[in-house]
Structures are given as structure tokens and as C-alpha cells.
């Protein structure tokens, strides 16, 4: 994950939070995503879906190789592209996977509405 990738994710995520009218608690500043990048580089996976060179959806997963657990952390979709369900593409790419994403347990829970 690069700083540029983190900014792309942040923009998509914040648009989603505005769309679902999430409380301020869920509006993480960009430093939060940069800290993930700097402190958890080998423990996070960012998957971004594109249509015609435009990022339309993005998800962050945490990885724990020691326990074999991968957990969905945060995600979002640009409002104009929700009908394409890019989060499903993210899940499909996990199913195909590589040596980094083969785990014993996948925790893929996401909230449908803000808490």
C-alpha cells in the first residue's frame, strides 16, 4: 500500500460514510490510513476495483500469518458505482488468492448501517 493508494482508499471510504450518514466517529482522517501503511505494511492488504482506470471501490483487510486469520477492516464504493458491486470483486480476488491470502479463517463482516 502506497500513500497514493491510501488516499484513493480514503476518498472512496469517506464518500461511502457520507452516503450512509455515518457518525463522525467513522470519519477517520488521512493520518489514520497513513499510519496503517507505515505501521502494518506487511499485515494489511488493500484491494481496489477499477472501471476504465477509475477506482470505484476499495477494501482493507488485516492479515495475521501467525494465526492464519484475515479480517475485513474497512471498505467503500463510490456512490455512482454501487450497482456494479465492486466489493464482490474484492471478495473474488481473495478467493483466487495467492500465498499471502491463503488463510485458515476469513472474517468478512461489515456493517450495513452506521452504529
C-alpha positions, 0 to 999 in steps of 0.5 A: 500500500502506497500513500497514493493508494491510501488516499484513493482508499480514503476518498472512496471510504469517506464518500461511502460514510457520507452516503450512509450518514455515518457518525463522525466517529467513522470519519477517520482522517488521512493520518489514520490510513497513513499510519496503517501503511507505515505501521502494518505494511506487511499485515494489511492488504488493500484491494481496489476495483477499477472501471476504465482506470477509475477506482470505484471501490476499495477494501482493507483487510488485516492479515495475521500469518501467525494465526492464519486469520484475515479480517475485513477492516474497512471498505467503500464504493463510490456512490455512482458505482454501487450497482456494479458491486465492486466489493464482490470483486474484492471478495473474488480476488481473495478467493483466487488468492495467492500465498499471502491470502491463503488463510485458515479463517476469513472474517468478512463482516461489515456493517450495513448501517452506521452504529 
